[in-house]
Amino acid sequence: MFGRCCWWSQNGFGEHRRHIETRLTQGLPDPKLAHVLSGTYHLGISPHIYSYYHLLADLLPHLVTSQKFPVLVPEFMPTQFIDFLKEAEFEVQVLSPEIFMVERLLIPEMNIPDWNSEKVKLIQYFFEKVVPLKSLPNSQSLNSEKRIYVSRKLAVKRHLSNEDEFLPLLKKHKFSKICLEYLSVPEQVQLFRSASHVIAAHGAGLTNILFAPADVKILEIRPVLTSGQFCFENLFSLGWPGSGHLVPPRSGEFALPLELLDEVLERWQAESKI
């Protein structure tokens, strides 16, 4: 998909830049083979990457602050993301894997840093309108999950290899294992609104801290110290002071030592008694 006129003001960097450069070396599509889309559209996917993180950090602020036009999304975009955009009353057009020429395409910016107070408030206010408190039929059961461990067992990467070993320790401290892939966007929002403790490997699910109480306890487990260019650390600094992180000591092995986890859990338990 390409456009005759695109708004794209950010500089390429990191993984995004490599994808873009690779695509350019393969040459541009032949316009004669393209389906023409006349008019103005929003690109409903962060350039060359799709995830829950970029849905909230890049696409949603772009759509909320821009003039309304149809949103183009690929059919491989997760169904729950497409459903959310439709439920939020954005006009969504799902594209098949073909070549399209778009007359005017508005592309969400990817700012550095990803987060600031204005963006956080914008997203929170939007969800207060779209997902009112206790608006879901099963919100009562979701609200019972106060201590959350976000499992990445279903993810392609960054899933903790020894999850089965430390789950009994989490259960002892009354944590519930959650796979966010099974939840809709509104269900994720409701779940984190009632969270008191969150433990998760570095990944898109931690974006839901946007909806958590300010006094929530957070443990982010990173493969390396600089994971995501400190994106979640930057987010948490804007309103969630009870956050911390762990980096597994063995390089190349994404496993969480039980003694390190136990130390954090015992400290949290002691702080709750003060």
N, C-alpha and C positions, 0 to 999 in steps of 0.2 A: 504494500500500500504506500502511495506517495502522493504529495500534493503539489499543485502549481505554486501555491503560496503558503508557507508555514510560519507560525510564530514559535520560535525556539531560542530562548535567550541564554540558556545555561551552557557552560563549557563542558565538554565530555571529560570524564575522568574514570579511572579504575575499570571495573568490569564493563560499565556502560560504554566507555570509550573503545575498549577492545571489540565489543560486539559491533559497534558502529563502523569501525575501521575494517573489520572482517567483511561486513555487508558491502561496503563501498568497493573493496577489492574485487568483489564478484560482479560488479557492474550494476547499473540501474535497470529495472524492468523495462521491457519494450512497451511504450505507450499504446501501440496498436493492439496489444493483447489485454489492455486494461478495461475494466468496467468503470464508466464515468459516473461519479457522484457529484451532481451540481449543487451549489450552495455551500453553506458553512457548517462545519461539524467539529465536535470535540473529539480528540483521541482519548478513548477511555482506557488506556493502558499506559503505564509508565514506559518510556521508550525501551523496547527490547526486553522488558522484565515485567512480570506480574506477580504480585504477592499482596497479602493483606496489609503489610506495612505500607507499601506504596499506594494502595487504595486509599488509605487514610491520610498519609503524610503528603501525598502529591496530588492525586486525582480529586479527592473530595474538596479540599480548599480551592482548587482551580474551578470546579463546577459551581461551588457556592458563590464565589465572588465574580463569576463571569456571566455574560448574557446567555440566555438559554438557547441551545442548539442541540440537535440530536447527538448522542454519544455513540461513537463507533467502538465496538468491542469485538475481539476475535471469538470464534465459537469454542476455542479451547480454554477460555477464561472460566475459572471455577463457577459453577452454577449459583452457589450462594452469593457470590459477588454480583452477578447479573441480577439475581432476584432482589438483592438489596437496593441496587440502583433504580430498579423499576418501582419498588415499594416506596422509595424516597421521591418518586414522581419525576425522575429524569427520563427523558425519551431515549430509549436504548435501541440501537440497531446492531444486530449480531451479524458479523461478516463470515462467510465461508472462506476456506484457505485458497483464495484466488488473488489476482492482481487488481487493485482499484486505483483509479486516479481521482483524487479529491480536489475540488475547485479551491477550497479554502479550509485548511486544517489547523485547529488550535491545539497546541501540545502543552500539557502541564509542565510547569517548570520544576526542576529539582534543585532546590536551594541548598546552599552550604552556609551555616549548618542547617540540618533538616528542620530543627524545631526552634520556635520562639514563643513567647507568652501570647502574642496575638493569635498565632495559628492554633495553639492549644485551646484558647477560649472560643475560637470560631468553631472548632470541631465539637467541643463539648456542648455549646449552645445549639448547634445543629441537631445533635443526637437527643438533647432534651426535648426537642419538638418532634423528632421522628420516632423516638423510642421512649415514650413517657414511662415513668416509674410504674412497675407492676402492670405493664400493658399486655404482657404475654400470658396466654392461658396456663402455661406451666412455670410461670415465674416463681411460684412458691417453692417448687422443688429445686430450682436453680439457686434461689437465695439461701438454701440450706448449705451450700458448698462454700463455707467461709474460708477454709484453708485449702489452697489450690496448688496442686503440682501439675504443670502443663507438660504433658508427655509429647515428645516428637517421634514416638515409635513409628508413626505412619509417614514421617517425612523422609525425603530422599537423602538429606544430609543433616549433620549436627544433631543426631540423636545419641543420647548417652548409652554407651555400650554395656554398662553394668546396671541398667535401670532395675532389673529384677532383684538385684542384690540390695539396693537401698530402699525399695518400696516398703518392706516391713518396718524400717525405721520411720519413714514418713507416716505410715499408718499408725504407729505408736503415738505420734504427735498429732493425730486426727486430721491428716491431710487426705484429700481425695484426688485421685488421678483423673485428669480430664484430657481428652483428645479433642481439640478445638475443631478438627476437620468435620466432626459430626454435628457441630452447632451452626446455626445461621448467624448472620452478623448481629441482629437484635438480641439473640440468645447470649452471644458472647458479651455484649454490652451489659445485659442484666446480670450475668454471672459476676463480672468484675466489679460492678457497682457495690456488691455486698462482700467483697473479698477483704479479709483481714490479713492474710499472709499469702504470698505468691512465690513459688519456686519454679524456675523455668530455665531451660537452656536458651542461649542466645537465639532468637528467632522472632518471626513476625507476630506471634501470639502476645508478646510482651507489649505490643502497641496498645493493647487493651487497658494498660495502666492508666491511660487517658481518662477512664471512667471509674477508676478505683478511688476510695476515700484517701484523703491526704495522709492519714496515719497508717496506711497499709505498710506491712513489712515485705520487702522484695529481695529475693536472691536471684541474681542473673548468673548463670554458669556459662562462661565464655571458653571457646576453644583456645583462643589466644587473647592476650590482654587488650589488644587494639581492635577486637572484632567489631565490624560495622562502623569503624572510625568513631567509636564511642557514642553511637547514635542514641542508644537507650540511656546511657549515663547522662547525655545532654537533655533528653526528655525528662528523666526523673528529677533533674535539678530544678525543674520549673514548677515543682509543687509536691513532690513526694520524697521527703528527706530520709525516710526509713529504708533506703535502698543500699544494697551492697552487691559485691560480685565475688565469684571464685573462678580461678583458672586452674584446671587440673595440672598437677606437677609434672606428669610425664608427657613430654613433647610427642605429638603424633598419636596420642591415645586419648580419646574423648571419653574419659571415665571419671566418675565422681567418687573420690575416696570417702569411705563411710565416716572416718574420724573427723574429716573437715566438715562434712554435713552435720554430724552430731554436735560439733562445737557450735555451729550457728544455731541449731534448733534449741540447744540448752541455753544459749545466751538469750534467745527470744523468749523462752519460757521464764527465765529469771527476770527479764525486763517487764513481763506482763504482771509480775507479782508486786512490782514497785508501786 
